[in-house]
Amino acid sequence: MKIAFYLRLSIADGDLGRDGKDESNSIENQRNLLESYIKQHEELNGDVIEYIDDGYSGTKFDRPAFIRMIEDAKKKRFHTILVKDLSRLGRDYIIVGDYIDQIFPILGVRLIAVNSNYDSKNYVGKTLGLDMTVSNLVNTMYSRDLSKKVKSSMMSKWKQGKTTCGNPPYGFVKDVNARGTWAVDPEAAKIVKWIFEMAASGCNTKAIVNQLNMQGIPTPAKYRLMNGRSPGPIKTVESEVLWTTTKIRDVLQRYEYTGAFVHNRRILVRPGSRSVRKALPSELIITEDAHNAIVSKETFYKAQEIFQHQKQHAVKVPNTYLLKGKIRCGNCRLALAYRAAHRAAHNEPFFYCSHALNTGSSCKCCTDYYLERKIEAAVLAAVQEQMQVVKSVYENEGRTGIHPKSDLTKNINDIRRRCEVKREDIANLYISYAEGFISLDSFNARKERKTCEIKELEEELTKLNAENVSGVERRDRIIGLYNMADAILAEDKLTEEMMKNLVNMVYVYDSDHIEVDLDFSDLIQDVVKS
């Protein structure tokens, strides 16, 4: 059995050796310590597998090497994990305790933390001792203290009128002459100012969106791309990257346009957690007159009146529904919104494209409401139609048609035999050279030629093996589909199992044009063509 070394160096350890920081935390020194330990303990014999997370915080447990180590532990690739100390495993007392008391024992893995003087084999059937509990708690408190120090450092910069924001909002760019502040981007700022003036004059967000899109004004994402900067995530097709009412609201509510910095908008629920909450107004850190303004405070507050006249509908969306995550607009490719009741005439669930509502007349998406029962009926019909094809392929076109080609196996065996013959030829060449029948140059030249021929055959063999495996998988998949075909054809309603196992995505272009991307459509077409 093998032994796992888990080595971790956090970003906070990047200045090892300075200001008294513990240089023993380096990856190399961790490795040396663990190697020395296993040499002193004869029962720890076996090959070593290393899992290294270099530059990862101990407060999070989604580290790539750590995740890979746990997956390998499930596959029984090793029986023991060695770490320098428990802080290398993690700095969250509760989660580290769960791994030590619950997960590792279930996986049958022994954990040794050398400097913590901990060996799980000494704690079988017991909980952590007081020393270990205190040690883990100290690690957690250290992490929280470090988090507080980082936050304190950032807050100090904010109060000095500096920003730690990576990407300035639309209308600003980083000031190359003054680190930690922004400069006005004249071209984009002109659009921002126009948006505020339109809102202050009484135009609603829909009217502003229509004007911007009809004039072909690039969205913030497009504008950043045009200027060689990262546009951020773009989820829709290029033709539908348009101004939306949501984007206008974002612009109008950014107090930074008055020349202020606004920080601390999101607050971590706890150190090391990814969960955040929206900050209360009293928790915001605002530094007035920190950079050049694009709009005056008077214009900003005047524009806010636009939201007083726009009704905000509190719509409760169900947590789950049959098509959740698998239904999109065929035009913009964004997920369709779902509502539990049709607000017009039908008191039943429906879908609609929110992009069409938020972008105005420039959008090419359909503005219809799609009743859930009609979409589900269309998906069921598509699934059953293809399952009928599955039965036809399996029964009418002959069961042998779905099996891997018989001549494929013959070709694979033939190539294997040819490879063996050529390897024997190389062996015979060496004997001929050793007995003096051929020269060294002749041996090397003929050996190189045979080796190249073997390599070419092996490459062809790899391709044929992949094709053969694909054929076996295809056969098994079709047989599996055939076995469930009758049950699916007898259904009168779309089921969760069908959606999970058979449907990739549903694209709705309009009420009469629905495209269902099935998991097995390409498979059936390949078989029919063959």
Backbone torsions as a table, in degrees:
resi	resn	phi	psi	omega
1	MET	NA	154.8	-178.0
2	LYS	-99.1	163.4	179.2
3	ILE	-116.5	138.8	-179.6
4	ALA	-102.2	130.8	168.8
5	PHE	-99.6	124.8	172.5
6	TYR	-108.4	118.5	-176.2
7	LEU	-119.8	128.6	-179.4
8	ARG	-136.7	135.8	173.7
9	LEU	-128.5	123.7	-177.9
10	SER	-88.2	164.7	176.8
11	ILE	-60.7	-34.4	-179.5
12	ALA	-65.7	-17.8	178.0
13	ASP	-92.3	10.9	-176.0
14	GLY	-66.8	-15.8	178.6
15	ASP	-110.2	41.3	-179.6
16	LEU	-56.3	140.4	177.8
17	GLY	90.2	-10.7	178.8
18	ARG	-102.2	147.2	176.5
19	ASP	50.7	36.0	176.6
20	GLY	78.7	9.4	-179.7
21	LYS	-68.0	146.4	-172.4
22	ASP	-74.7	104.2	-178.6
23	GLU	-71.4	-13.6	178.8
24	SER	-67.2	-11.6	178.8
25	ASN	-76.6	-9.4	-179.0
26	SER	-59.1	152.7	-178.4
27	ILE	-57.6	-44.4	-177.0
28	GLU	-63.2	-43.4	-179.4
29	ASN	-69.7	-33.7	174.5
30	GLN	-62.0	-44.8	-179.4
31	ARG	-61.8	-46.6	-179.0
32	ASN	-60.1	-40.2	179.8
33	LEU	-62.6	-44.5	-177.8
34	LEU	-69.9	-37.7	178.0
35	GLU	-64.8	-40.5	178.0
36	SER	-63.4	-37.3	-178.6
37	TYR	-64.9	-46.0	-176.6
38	ILE	-70.6	-25.6	176.5
39	LYS	-67.9	-28.6	-178.8
40	GLN	-86.4	-5.3	-178.3
41	HIS	-128.7	103.4	-173.1
42	GLU	-62.6	-27.3	-178.1
43	GLU	-70.7	-13.9	-179.5
44	LEU	-94.1	60.6	178.3
45	ASN	-99.5	150.1	-178.9
46	GLY	137.5	166.2	178.6
47	ASP	-70.7	153.3	-178.1
48	VAL	-106.3	132.9	171.8
49	ILE	-109.6	127.5	-179.3
50	GLU	-100.3	137.4	173.8
51	TYR	-123.1	113.9	-171.8
52	ILE	-120.4	122.1	172.1
53	ASP	-111.6	97.6	-177.1
54	ASP	-98.1	112.7	178.8
55	GLY	94.4	27.5	-178.8
56	TYR	-119.3	135.8	179.7
57	SER	-68.9	145.3	178.1
58	GLY	-79.0	-7.5	-179.4
59	THR	-80.2	-17.1	-179.8
60	LYS	-110.0	149.6	-177.1
61	PHE	-118.6	17.1	175.2
62	ASP	-99.0	29.7	176.8
63	ARG	-68.7	135.5	-173.4
64	PRO	-58.5	-46.3	-178.1
65	ALA	-69.2	-36.8	178.5
66	PHE	-62.6	-45.5	179.0
67	ILE	-61.5	-43.3	179.5
68	ARG	-63.2	-38.3	178.9
69	MET	-63.3	-43.0	179.5
70	ILE	-65.2	-40.5	178.0
71	GLU	-62.6	-41.3	178.3
72	ASP	-67.4	-32.8	176.9
73	ALA	-64.1	-37.3	177.5
74	LYS	-64.9	-30.1	-179.5
75	LYS	-89.2	5.8	177.4
76	LYS	61.6	37.5	179.9
77	ARG	-77.9	-17.3	177.3
78	PHE	-151.5	166.0	-177.5
79	HIS	-116.8	-12.7	-176.2
80	THR	-139.7	140.0	173.7
81	ILE	-114.4	129.7	175.6
82	LEU	-113.6	133.1	174.2
83	VAL	-131.8	158.0	179.0
84	LYS	-61.7	-49.7	175.4
85	ASP	-156.1	171.9	-174.9
86	LEU	-64.5	-23.4	178.9
87	SER	-68.4	-26.2	176.7
88	ARG	-68.9	-34.2	178.2
89	LEU	-66.4	-40.4	178.8
90	GLY	172.1	161.9	-178.3
91	ARG	-116.6	22.8	174.2
92	ASP	-111.9	110.2	-173.4
93	TYR	-53.6	-44.5	-174.6
94	ILE	-68.3	-46.3	-176.1
95	ILE	-70.7	-41.5	176.9
96	VAL	-59.9	-40.6	177.6
97	GLY	-61.2	-38.4	177.9
98	ASP	-63.2	-42.2	179.0
99	TYR	-64.5	-42.6	-176.7
100	ILE	-70.5	-44.6	-173.6
101	ASP	-86.2	-26.5	-171.9
102	GLN	-118.3	-58.9	-167.6
103	ILE	-71.2	-52.0	-178.0
104	PHE	-61.6	-42.9	176.5
105	PRO	-60.4	-39.0	179.0
106	ILE	-64.1	-38.2	-179.5
107	LEU	-80.0	-6.5	-179.2
108	GLY	70.9	32.1	-177.2
109	VAL	-106.6	132.7	176.2
110	ARG	-88.8	134.9	179.7
111	LEU	-115.0	129.7	176.5
112	ILE	-124.3	122.3	173.7
113	ALA	-110.8	105.3	-166.7
114	VAL	-61.5	-58.6	-175.8
115	ASN	-71.9	-18.9	176.2
116	SER	-85.1	-2.7	-179.4
117	ASN	54.3	44.2	-178.2
118	TYR	-118.8	132.1	174.4
119	ASP	-138.3	116.9	-172.8
120	SER	-61.9	-22.4	-179.7
121	LYS	-67.0	-18.7	178.2
122	ASN	-86.6	-3.0	-176.3
123	TYR	-123.2	21.4	-179.3
124	VAL	-59.9	125.5	179.4
125	GLY	78.4	5.9	-179.5
126	LYS	-123.7	162.6	172.0
127	THR	-89.8	173.8	179.7
128	LEU	-59.7	144.0	175.1
129	GLY	-72.4	171.9	-177.4
130	LEU	-60.5	-41.6	-178.6
131	ASP	-61.1	-44.7	-179.4
132	MET	-66.4	-40.3	-180.0
133	THR	-61.9	-45.1	178.8
134	VAL	-64.1	-41.0	179.6
135	SER	-60.0	-47.1	178.5
136	ASN	-62.8	-40.6	-179.7
137	LEU	-63.6	-39.9	177.5
138	VAL	-61.6	-41.8	178.6
139	ASN	-60.9	-42.4	178.6
140	THR	-62.4	-45.5	-178.7
141	MET	-65.5	-35.8	177.0
142	TYR	-61.0	-45.5	-179.8
143	SER	-61.8	-43.3	-179.5
144	ARG	-66.9	-37.4	178.7
145	ASP	-65.4	-41.3	178.1
146	LEU	-62.6	-41.7	178.6
147	SER	-61.0	-41.3	179.3
148	LYS	-64.7	-39.3	180.0
149	LYS	-65.0	-41.5	177.9
150	VAL	-63.1	-46.3	179.8
151	LYS	-62.7	-39.9	179.2
152	SER	-62.8	-40.8	178.0
153	SER	-62.6	-43.1	179.2
154	MET	-64.5	-43.1	-178.9
155	MET	-63.3	-35.3	177.4
156	SER	-62.0	-42.0	178.2
157	LYS	-66.1	-41.2	-179.0
158	TRP	-60.0	-43.9	-177.0
159	LYS	-70.5	-19.5	176.3
160	GLN	-86.1	2.9	-179.9
161	GLY	85.3	19.7	176.4
162	LYS	-106.6	155.4	178.2
163	THR	-117.0	149.1	174.2
164	THR	-110.5	11.3	-179.7
165	CYS	-71.0	130.7	-177.6
166	GLY	-72.8	-42.7	-176.4
167	ASN	-120.2	115.0	178.1
168	PRO	-64.0	152.0	177.1
169	PRO	-68.0	160.9	177.9
170	TYR	-50.4	129.0	-177.5
171	GLY	109.3	-16.0	178.4
172	PHE	-124.8	160.3	170.1
173	VAL	-135.5	162.4	175.9
174	LYS	-64.4	136.4	178.5
175	ASP	-80.1	110.9	-176.5
176	VAL	-70.1	-16.8	-178.1
177	ASN	-95.7	-11.1	-178.9
178	ALA	-144.9	103.2	-177.2
179	ARG	-64.4	138.2	177.3
180	GLY	87.3	16.0	176.1
181	THR	-143.3	176.8	-176.1
182	TRP	-118.9	154.4	171.5
183	ALA	-116.9	153.4	-179.8
184	VAL	-75.7	133.4	173.8
185	ASP	-93.2	104.8	-170.2
186	PRO	-53.8	-44.4	-175.5
187	GLU	-66.2	-48.0	-179.8
188	ALA	-71.0	-36.4	-179.4
189	ALA	-61.2	-32.0	178.6
190	LYS	-62.4	-38.7	178.8
191	ILE	-71.2	-42.6	178.7
192	VAL	-58.9	-46.6	-178.9
193	LYS	-61.7	-40.6	179.8
194	TRP	-64.0	-41.0	179.1
195	ILE	-59.9	-45.9	180.0
196	PHE	-64.3	-40.0	-179.7
197	GLU	-65.7	-39.7	177.8
198	MET	-63.6	-43.8	-179.7
199	ALA	-65.9	-41.0	-179.3
200	ALA	-66.0	-25.8	180.0
201	SER	-84.6	-3.8	175.4
202	GLY	110.7	-1.2	179.0
203	CYS	-72.8	138.9	177.2
204	ASN	-85.1	172.2	-175.2
205	THR	-62.9	-35.0	179.4
206	LYS	-64.2	-41.6	179.6
207	ALA	-65.2	-40.8	179.1
208	ILE	-64.2	-43.0	178.5
209	VAL	-59.7	-46.9	-179.2
210	ASN	-59.4	-41.8	179.7
211	GLN	-63.9	-47.2	-178.6
212	LEU	-63.2	-44.6	-178.1
213	ASN	-70.3	-38.4	179.2
214	MET	-67.7	-30.5	178.6
215	GLN	-84.3	-4.6	177.8
216	GLY	71.4	28.2	178.5
217	ILE	-70.7	125.3	-179.1
218	PRO	-61.3	141.5	175.1
219	THR	-68.4	164.7	176.9
220	PRO	-52.9	-41.1	179.9
221	ALA	-63.7	-46.5	179.0
222	LYS	-63.7	-39.2	-178.2
223	TYR	-64.4	-43.0	178.1
224	ARG	-63.4	-39.4	179.1
225	LEU	-64.6	-42.0	179.6
226	MET	-63.0	-26.8	-178.0
227	ASN	-102.0	18.4	173.8
228	GLY	75.5	19.8	178.5
229	ARG	-110.5	161.9	-179.8
230	SER	-66.4	127.9	-178.8
231	PRO	-81.1	-8.7	-173.8
232	GLY	79.3	-178.7	-178.0
233	PRO	-67.3	128.9	175.0
234	ILE	-115.7	114.6	-171.1
235	LYS	-94.8	-16.9	-176.3
236	THR	-105.2	172.0	178.1
237	VAL	-69.5	157.1	-173.1
238	GLU	-57.3	-40.0	-177.6
239	SER	-66.7	-17.8	-178.4
240	GLU	-108.9	16.5	172.7
241	VAL	-79.3	90.9	-172.9
242	LEU	-126.3	164.1	171.3
243	TRP	-66.1	140.1	178.4
244	THR	-124.8	163.0	177.9
245	THR	-63.4	-32.0	177.8
246	THR	-63.9	-43.4	179.2
247	LYS	-65.3	-37.3	178.1
248	ILE	-64.8	-41.2	177.4
249	ARG	-61.7	-41.0	179.0
250	ASP	-60.0	-43.8	-179.8
251	VAL	-64.4	-48.8	-174.4
252	LEU	-66.3	-23.0	-177.3
253	GLN	-99.2	5.7	177.9
254	ARG	-85.8	103.6	-178.7
255	TYR	-65.7	-18.1	179.8
256	GLU	-58.4	-24.0	-178.7
257	TYR	-67.5	-12.7	177.5
258	THR	-87.8	1.0	179.6
259	GLY	102.3	7.7	-178.6
260	ALA	-101.4	161.6	167.3
261	PHE	-105.0	134.9	177.6
262	VAL	-122.2	117.6	-179.0
263	HIS	-124.5	171.6	177.4
264	ASN	69.6	32.1	180.0
265	ARG	-66.9	-33.5	-179.3
266	ARG	-120.6	138.3	-176.8
267	ILE	-124.1	130.5	177.2
268	LEU	-63.5	138.3	177.1
269	VAL	-64.2	-40.9	174.7
270	ARG	-156.5	154.5	179.9
271	PRO	-55.9	137.0	179.7
272	GLY	85.2	-11.5	-178.7
273	SER	-88.8	153.8	174.6
274	ARG	-94.3	-7.2	-179.2
275	SER	-77.4	131.3	179.4
276	VAL	-128.7	160.7	174.0
277	ARG	-127.7	157.3	177.1
278	LYS	-73.3	133.9	-178.3
279	ALA	-70.6	146.8	172.8
280	LEU	-73.1	154.7	179.0
281	PRO	-51.7	-36.0	-178.5
282	SER	-72.2	-16.2	-178.3
283	GLU	-93.4	-10.3	178.1
284	LEU	-68.1	144.5	175.7
285	ILE	-110.2	108.5	-174.6
286	ILE	-113.9	125.7	176.2
287	THR	-112.0	109.2	-178.1
288	GLU	-74.2	152.1	174.5
289	ASP	52.1	42.5	-178.6
290	ALA	-87.3	-19.7	180.0
291	HIS	-156.8	177.0	-179.2
292	ASN	-66.6	138.2	-179.1
293	ALA	-88.5	155.5	173.6
294	ILE	-101.2	-36.1	177.6
295	VAL	-129.3	156.2	177.4
296	SER	-77.7	159.9	176.9
297	LYS	-61.9	-35.2	179.9
298	GLU	-61.6	-45.8	178.9
299	THR	-65.8	-40.1	-179.9
300	PHE	-58.5	-51.8	-177.1
301	TYR	-68.6	-31.0	176.2
302	LYS	-65.6	-40.0	-179.5
303	ALA	-67.4	-27.0	-179.0
304	GLN	-66.0	-20.1	179.9
305	GLU	-63.8	-19.4	-180.0
306	ILE	-59.9	-33.8	-176.5
307	PHE	-77.9	-17.6	178.9
308	GLN	-72.3	-23.9	-177.4
309	HIS	-101.4	-2.7	178.6
310	GLN	-102.4	120.7	-178.2
311	LYS	-71.4	132.7	176.0
312	GLN	-102.1	110.5	-178.0
313	HIS	-86.6	116.8	176.4
314	ALA	-79.0	100.7	-176.7
315	VAL	-106.1	124.8	178.8
316	LYS	-92.8	118.5	179.7
317	VAL	-97.8	128.6	178.7
318	PRO	-56.0	146.1	-179.1
319	ASN	-65.3	-30.8	-178.3
320	THR	-147.2	148.6	173.6
321	TYR	-155.7	163.2	-167.1
322	LEU	-57.8	-40.3	-175.2
323	LEU	-94.9	10.7	-176.0
324	LYS	-58.2	128.8	178.7
325	GLY	79.5	-1.0	-176.3
326	LYS	-131.8	25.4	177.5
327	ILE	-138.0	125.7	-176.6
328	ARG	-134.9	160.1	173.7
329	CYS	-71.9	133.1	-178.8
330	GLY	-68.9	-22.3	-177.7
331	ASN	-87.6	-58.7	-175.5
332	CYS	-89.1	-14.6	179.1
333	ARG	68.8	15.4	174.8
334	LEU	-89.2	155.1	-179.9
335	ALA	-63.6	137.3	176.4
336	LEU	-73.6	142.4	176.7
337	ALA	-77.7	152.3	-177.2
338	TYR	-123.7	135.6	175.8
339	ARG	-131.2	147.9	-173.8
340	ALA	-76.3	-17.8	-179.5
341	ALA	-149.3	141.6	179.5
342	HIS	-75.3	125.0	-174.6
343	ARG	-77.3	-10.8	-178.1
344	ALA	-89.2	-87.0	-173.4
345	ALA	-117.5	-23.3	-172.9
346	HIS	-104.7	121.5	179.4
347	ASN	-88.9	65.7	179.7
348	GLU	-152.9	161.9	-175.2
349	PRO	-61.1	148.7	-179.4
350	PHE	-151.8	164.8	175.5
351	PHE	-116.1	156.9	173.0
352	TYR	-158.4	161.1	179.1
353	CYS	-91.5	107.5	-179.8
354	SER	-68.2	-25.6	178.1
355	HIS	-61.7	-38.8	179.7
356	ALA	-64.1	-36.5	-178.9
357	LEU	-76.7	-28.7	-174.1
358	ASN	-91.3	-9.8	-175.1
359	THR	-113.4	-8.4	176.0
360	GLY	79.1	-156.0	-170.3
361	SER	-71.6	-16.2	-178.4
362	SER	-76.2	-15.1	-178.5
363	CYS	-78.7	142.4	-179.9
364	LYS	-99.1	3.9	179.6
365	CYS	-73.2	152.1	178.1
366	CYS	-74.0	140.2	-178.8
367	THR	-99.0	11.6	-179.8
368	ASP	-68.0	160.7	168.2
369	TYR	-99.7	133.3	-177.2
370	TYR	-110.6	115.6	-179.7
371	LEU	-66.0	136.1	-176.7
372	GLU	-58.5	-43.0	-176.3
373	ARG	-64.6	-32.8	179.6
374	LYS	-73.2	-39.2	177.5
375	ILE	-64.8	-44.4	-179.9
376	GLU	-63.5	-37.0	178.2
377	ALA	-64.7	-40.3	179.8
378	ALA	-66.6	-39.8	179.1
379	VAL	-66.7	-43.6	178.2
380	LEU	-59.6	-42.5	179.7
381	ALA	-61.8	-41.3	-179.9
382	ALA	-66.4	-41.9	179.0
383	VAL	-62.7	-46.8	-177.1
384	GLN	-68.0	-34.0	177.5
385	GLU	-62.7	-43.7	179.9
386	GLN	-71.8	-32.3	177.6
387	MET	-67.5	-31.0	175.3
388	GLN	-65.7	-37.2	176.7
389	VAL	-65.4	-38.6	177.5
390	VAL	-57.8	-46.2	179.5
391	LYS	-62.5	-40.4	-179.6
392	SER	-63.8	-45.1	179.4
393	VAL	-60.0	-43.1	-175.0
394	TYR	-75.0	-37.6	-173.6
395	GLU	-96.9	-51.8	-171.5
396	ASN	-81.1	-33.5	-175.7
397	GLU	-91.2	0.7	177.1
398	GLY	95.4	128.7	-177.1
399	ARG	-65.8	-26.8	-179.4
400	THR	-66.7	-22.4	-178.4
401	GLY	-67.2	-20.0	-178.2
402	ILE	-94.9	-5.9	-178.9
403	HIS	-87.0	155.4	176.0
404	PRO	-55.8	146.4	-177.5
405	LYS	-62.6	134.4	-176.6
406	SER	-66.8	-33.3	-178.8
407	ASP	-71.2	-16.5	177.6
408	LEU	-66.3	-46.4	178.2
409	THR	-62.2	-38.8	179.1
410	LYS	-62.5	-43.0	179.5
411	ASN	-65.2	-39.6	179.3
412	ILE	-61.6	-47.2	179.9
413	ASN	-64.4	-37.0	-179.9
414	ASP	-64.4	-43.5	-179.8
415	ILE	-66.1	-40.2	177.4
416	ARG	-58.7	-42.0	-180.0
417	ARG	-65.5	-40.7	179.9
418	ARG	-64.8	-37.0	177.2
419	CYS	-63.8	-43.5	179.9
420	GLU	-63.3	-40.1	179.1
421	VAL	-61.7	-44.0	-178.2
422	LYS	-68.7	-33.8	175.8
423	ARG	-66.4	-37.7	176.1
424	GLU	-65.8	-36.2	178.2
425	ASP	-61.5	-40.2	179.2
426	ILE	-64.8	-41.1	178.5
427	ALA	-62.4	-42.0	179.5
428	ASN	-67.3	-34.9	177.4
429	LEU	-61.8	-41.1	-179.8
430	TYR	-64.0	-40.9	178.2
431	ILE	-61.7	-42.6	179.5
432	SER	-61.8	-39.8	178.6
433	TYR	-67.5	-44.1	-178.1
434	ALA	-62.5	-33.2	-178.5
435	GLU	-89.7	2.2	173.4
436	GLY	85.5	12.4	-179.2
437	PHE	-79.5	-27.0	177.9
438	ILE	-132.5	156.8	-179.3
439	SER	-79.6	167.7	178.0
440	LEU	-63.5	-42.4	-179.7
441	ASP	-62.2	-42.5	179.0
442	SER	-64.4	-41.8	178.4
443	PHE	-60.2	-47.9	-178.0
444	ASN	-63.5	-41.8	-178.3
445	ALA	-65.4	-47.1	-179.0
446	ARG	-69.4	-35.3	177.4
447	LYS	-64.2	-43.1	-179.6
448	GLU	-62.8	-39.6	179.5
449	ARG	-64.4	-44.8	179.1
450	LYS	-64.0	-39.5	-179.9
451	THR	-63.3	-42.0	177.6
452	CYS	-63.2	-39.8	178.9
453	GLU	-64.6	-40.1	177.9
454	ILE	-63.6	-42.8	-179.6
455	LYS	-60.6	-43.6	179.0
456	GLU	-63.1	-41.3	178.5
457	LEU	-65.2	-39.8	-179.6
458	GLU	-66.9	-36.5	176.3
459	GLU	-64.0	-41.7	177.4
460	GLU	-66.0	-38.0	179.3
461	LEU	-63.9	-39.5	178.4
462	THR	-60.7	-43.5	179.2
463	LYS	-64.6	-43.1	-179.0
464	LEU	-67.8	-37.2	177.9
465	ASN	-64.0	-41.5	178.5
466	ALA	-63.2	-40.8	178.5
467	GLU	-65.6	-37.7	179.7
468	ASN	-67.5	-43.4	177.3
469	VAL	-61.8	-42.3	178.2
470	SER	-60.6	-38.9	179.0
471	GLY	-66.2	-38.6	178.1
472	VAL	-66.5	-44.7	179.4
473	GLU	-62.4	-41.0	178.9
474	ARG	-62.3	-43.6	178.5
475	ARG	-59.6	-48.6	-178.4
476	ASP	-63.4	-37.2	-179.8
477	ARG	-66.5	-43.5	-179.0
478	ILE	-67.2	-40.6	177.7
479	ILE	-61.9	-41.3	177.7
480	GLY	-62.4	-42.7	178.1
481	LEU	-64.5	-41.9	-179.4
482	TYR	-61.5	-39.4	-178.3
483	ASN	-66.0	-25.8	179.7
484	MET	-101.0	-1.4	-173.7
485	ALA	-60.4	-48.9	-176.4
486	ASP	-60.9	-41.2	179.8
487	ALA	-63.8	-40.4	-179.4
488	ILE	-70.7	-39.5	180.0
489	LEU	-66.8	-22.6	179.7
490	ALA	-85.3	-11.2	-178.3
491	GLU	-72.7	144.9	174.8
492	ASP	-110.9	1.5	177.4
493	LYS	-140.1	147.6	175.1
494	LEU	-66.5	138.1	-177.9
495	THR	-116.0	163.5	178.6
496	GLU	-64.1	-35.8	179.3
497	GLU	-64.0	-40.5	177.3
498	MET	-61.8	-46.1	-179.0
499	MET	-61.9	-40.3	-176.0
500	LYS	-71.9	-41.4	-170.5
501	ASN	-100.5	-19.8	-171.2
502	LEU	-120.8	-21.7	-173.5
503	VAL	-110.3	123.8	176.1
504	ASN	-83.1	-52.7	-176.8
505	MET	-160.7	150.7	175.6
506	VAL	-116.9	124.8	179.2
507	TYR	-111.3	124.0	-179.2
508	VAL	-110.0	115.6	179.0
509	TYR	-90.2	-42.4	172.8
510	ASP	-161.0	-175.1	-174.5
511	SER	-61.2	-26.0	-176.8
512	ASP	-106.1	-3.0	-176.6
513	HIS	-126.3	99.1	-178.8
514	ILE	-124.1	126.4	-178.9
515	GLU	-110.3	124.2	-178.5
516	VAL	-110.0	115.1	178.4
517	ASP	-90.5	105.6	-176.8
518	LEU	-92.6	148.3	-176.2
519	ASP	-63.9	-25.2	-171.7
520	PHE	-116.7	8.9	-177.2
521	SER	-61.9	-48.2	-179.2
522	ASP	-62.9	-36.5	179.3
523	LEU	-59.8	-47.7	-178.6
524	ILE	-66.7	-41.0	179.7
525	GLN	-61.7	-40.5	178.7
526	ASP	-61.9	-41.1	-178.9
527	VAL	-67.6	-43.1	-179.2
528	VAL	-63.0	-41.3	-179.7
529	LYS	-65.9	-35.5	-178.5
530	SER	-73.8	NA	NA
